[in-house]
């Protein structure tokens, strides 16, 4: 079952990237990103309003608790990380082929693993190390095949934007762990 879900996730991510690339064609990045954020906000706004004004969502997974500045300052930093990652990623996606963008974006979990090693002192098992090494090897092979498409990984600013987006996305994932960890474990809780 997990294998089927993994393939379904990969297919949906492929559709997501394809539609995102299509939305950027002949359009400026910032308005597309703004509209994406606006429509996503409109999807979640009813849950926020209903949680604040009624008891309809109490106890459900859609309930949004009210929090003060102490909590919102952490969310603000998370928002800056995510938005920065999106800006760099959207600019890169607009100017690079999906055959380059997709695989580099797929390295984000590996970057999170490496970050977990460095920041949180976690340890990887043999399978995880194998995955990290395969991701590094695939990145190297991707840079070689990218040259055949006329993309020089060393001197292309859109590749740098994509790498910055991946690094910021990984930082956001590591920050999630800090946000979700209990106070006893050194997190925000």
C-alpha positions as CSV (number, residue, x, y, z in Angstrom):
1,X,0.0,0.0,0.0
2,X,2.8,2.5,0.9
3,X,4.4,1.9,-2.5
4,X,1.1,2.8,-4.3
5,X,0.8,5.9,-2.2
6,X,4.4,6.9,-3.0
7,X,3.7,6.6,-6.7
8,X,0.4,8.5,-6.3
9,X,2.3,11.3,-4.4
10,X,5.0,11.5,-7.1
11,X,2.3,11.7,-9.9
12,X,0.4,14.4,-8.1
13,X,3.7,16.4,-7.5
14,X,4.4,16.0,-11.2
15,X,1.0,17.4,-12.1
16,X,1.5,20.2,-9.6
17,X,4.9,21.2,-11.1
18,X,3.5,21.0,-14.6
19,X,0.6,23.3,-13.8
20,X,2.8,25.7,-11.9
21,X,5.2,25.8,-14.9
22,X,2.2,26.4,-17.3
23,X,0.9,29.2,-15.0
24,X,4.3,30.9,-15.2
25,X,4.4,30.8,-19.0
26,X,4.0,34.4,-20.3
27,X,3.3,35.7,-16.8
28,X,5.3,37.5,-14.2
29,X,6.4,35.4,-11.2
30,X,5.2,37.7,-8.4
31,X,1.6,38.1,-9.5
32,X,1.3,34.3,-10.1
33,X,2.8,33.7,-6.6
34,X,0.5,36.3,-5.1
35,X,-2.6,34.8,-6.7
36,X,-1.5,31.3,-5.6
37,X,-1.1,32.5,-2.0
38,X,-4.4,34.5,-2.2
39,X,-6.4,31.5,-3.4
40,X,-4.8,29.2,-0.8
41,X,-5.7,31.8,1.9
42,X,-9.3,31.9,0.7
43,X,-9.5,28.1,1.1
44,X,-8.4,28.2,4.7
45,X,-10.1,31.4,5.8
46,X,-13.4,29.8,6.6
47,X,-11.8,27.5,9.1
48,X,-10.0,30.4,10.8
49,X,-13.2,32.5,10.9
50,X,-15.4,29.6,12.1
51,X,-12.9,28.6,14.8
52,X,-12.8,32.2,16.1
53,X,-16.5,32.9,16.0
54,X,-18.2,29.6,16.8
55,X,-17.8,26.2,18.4
56,X,-18.6,24.3,15.2
57,X,-15.1,23.1,14.6
58,X,-14.1,22.5,18.2
59,X,-12.3,19.2,18.6
60,X,-12.0,18.6,14.9
61,X,-8.9,18.6,12.8
62,X,-10.1,21.8,11.1
63,X,-10.1,23.8,14.4
64,X,-7.6,26.7,14.4
65,X,-6.7,27.8,17.9
66,X,-6.2,31.5,18.7
67,X,-2.7,32.4,19.6
68,X,-0.9,35.5,20.7
69,X,2.3,37.2,19.5
70,X,4.4,34.6,21.3
71,X,3.3,32.0,18.9
72,X,2.8,34.2,15.8
73,X,6.4,35.4,15.8
74,X,7.5,31.8,15.1
75,X,4.9,31.5,12.4
76,X,6.1,34.8,10.9
77,X,9.7,33.4,10.6
78,X,8.2,30.2,9.0
79,X,6.3,32.3,6.5
80,X,9.4,34.3,5.5
81,X,11.3,31.0,5.0
82,X,8.5,29.5,2.9
83,X,7.9,32.6,0.8
84,X,11.6,33.1,0.1
85,X,11.8,29.5,-1.0
86,X,8.8,29.9,-3.3
87,X,10.1,33.2,-4.8
88,X,13.4,31.6,-5.7
89,X,11.7,28.4,-6.8
90,X,9.1,30.1,-9.0
91,X,11.8,32.2,-10.8
92,X,13.9,29.1,-11.4
93,X,10.9,27.1,-12.6
94,X,9.9,29.9,-15.1
95,X,13.4,29.8,-16.7
96,X,14.4,26.1,-16.5
97,X,13.0,23.0,-18.0
98,X,10.9,20.7,-15.6
99,X,13.4,17.9,-16.4
100,X,15.9,19.9,-14.3
101,X,13.6,21.5,-11.7
102,X,11.8,18.3,-10.7
103,X,14.9,16.2,-9.8
104,X,16.6,19.1,-7.9
105,X,13.4,19.7,-5.9
106,X,13.4,16.0,-5.2
107,X,16.6,16.4,-3.3
108,X,14.9,18.5,-0.6
109,X,14.2,15.4,1.7
110,X,17.9,14.6,1.4
111,X,18.8,18.1,2.4
112,X,16.5,17.8,5.4
113,X,18.2,14.6,6.4
114,X,21.6,16.2,6.2
115,X,20.3,19.2,8.2
116,X,18.9,16.8,10.8
117,X,22.3,15.3,11.1
118,X,24.0,18.6,11.5
119,X,21.4,20.6,13.5
120,X,19.7,18.0,15.6
121,X,22.4,15.4,15.9
122,X,20.2,12.6,14.4
123,X,21.8,9.5,13.0
124,X,21.0,7.8,9.8
125,X,20.7,4.1,9.2
126,X,22.3,2.2,6.3
127,X,19.3,2.6,4.0
128,X,19.1,6.4,4.7
129,X,22.8,6.8,3.9
130,X,22.3,4.8,0.7
131,X,19.5,7.2,-0.2
132,X,21.7,10.2,0.5
133,X,24.5,8.8,-1.7
134,X,22.1,8.0,-4.5
135,X,20.7,11.5,-4.4
136,X,24.2,13.0,-4.6
137,X,25.0,10.7,-7.5
138,X,21.8,11.6,-9.3
139,X,22.5,15.3,-8.8
140,X,25.9,14.8,-10.3
141,X,24.5,12.9,-13.3
142,X,21.7,15.5,-13.6
143,X,24.4,18.2,-14.0
144,X,26.0,16.3,-16.8
145,X,22.7,15.7,-18.6
146,X,21.8,19.4,-18.1
147,X,24.8,20.4,-20.1
148,X,23.4,18.5,-23.0
149,X,20.3,20.7,-22.7
150,X,22.5,23.8,-22.8
151,X,22.4,24.4,-19.0
152,X,25.7,24.9,-17.2
153,X,25.1,24.2,-13.5
154,X,28.1,26.3,-12.5
155,X,27.2,29.5,-14.3
156,X,23.4,29.6,-14.5
157,X,21.6,32.0,-12.1
158,X,18.4,30.0,-12.3
159,X,20.2,26.9,-11.1
160,X,21.4,29.0,-8.2
161,X,17.9,30.2,-7.5
162,X,16.7,26.6,-7.6
163,X,19.4,25.5,-5.2
164,X,18.6,28.4,-2.8
165,X,14.9,27.5,-3.0
166,X,15.8,23.9,-2.1
167,X,18.0,25.0,0.8
168,X,15.3,27.4,2.2
169,X,12.7,24.6,1.8
170,X,15.0,22.2,3.8
171,X,15.5,24.9,6.4
172,X,11.7,25.3,6.6
173,X,11.4,21.5,7.1
174,X,14.0,21.6,9.9
175,X,12.2,24.6,11.5
176,X,9.0,22.6,11.4
177,X,10.7,20.0,13.7
178,X,11.6,22.8,16.1
179,X,8.1,24.2,16.0
180,X,6.5,20.8,16.6
181,X,8.9,19.5,19.2
182,X,7.8,19.7,22.8
183,X,9.4,22.3,25.2
184,X,11.0,19.4,27.1
185,X,12.7,18.4,23.8
186,X,14.0,21.9,23.1
187,X,11.2,22.9,20.8
188,X,8.3,25.4,20.9
189,X,5.6,22.8,21.3
